[in-house]
Amino acid sequence: MASWLSTHAPRTFDELAAPKSVQEALKSASLAPEPPHLLVTGPAGVGKTASWRLVARQMLGPGWESTTHVLQARDLMRTRGAMAKFEEFLRPGGSGSSDTLAGRMSLDAYDRGIIPASEGDVAPAGAELEIEPGIIPVSRLLVIEDADHLGGIRQAYLRRMMEMVGVASRFVLVARAPSRLIDAIRSRTQMIRIPSTSREMVIDTMQSIAKSESISVDEGV
């Protein structure tokens, strides 16, 4: 049985349980003609993952999952050969190859309508992103969760990769402690900080979910 975190995940920026300023910042970045690399920060449980998923859906269109690549940096700390695994994620062709994930193009870069939206799938900003003829849109996102756990050596490698990123790719870094990222990475991203969710917003969201699920909730619970 799917959890409420998935069945009731926000589908639009307005549904995201975050301040209006955060919603607008995410929406603006998603609709920009030349979108920035993003650094999404905030305490645990405030919706950082839900936020970048909305950005990916808006920026890449209905087929966003096929060209969104996610790496959990915290897992690298628990494995042997962490640097090799990190390099393999960014450079699938191997260390001696000029082929990088960020440099790859996808068919979506030429035809945004190649994958139609399924029933009930909506663009988070209210309308699909329109691309002018001749302009190649961003068609690939590289997401690094818990990027503040990368460590100095892997951050230096990431910085070099960000310098040679292809025109159709962008990075999204997710971190609780952005101060642990080197200046060279922070300066190449637009930081969007999501503050702790207020008690009122939590209650309103839970009441809305309970109502949609036809569940009766006792006062005070």
Secondary structure, 3 states (H helix, E strand, C coil): CCCHHHHCCCCCHHHCCCCHHHHHHHHHHHHCCCCCEEEEECCCCCCHHHHHHHHHHHHHCCCHHHHEEEEEHHHHCCCCCHHHHHHHHHCCCCCCCCCCHHHCCCHHHCCHHHCCCCCCCCCCCCCCCCCCCCCCCCCEEEEEECHHHCCHHHHHHHHHHHHCCCCCEEEEEEECCHHHCCHHHHCCEEEEECCCCCHHHHHHHHHHHHHHCCCCCCCCC
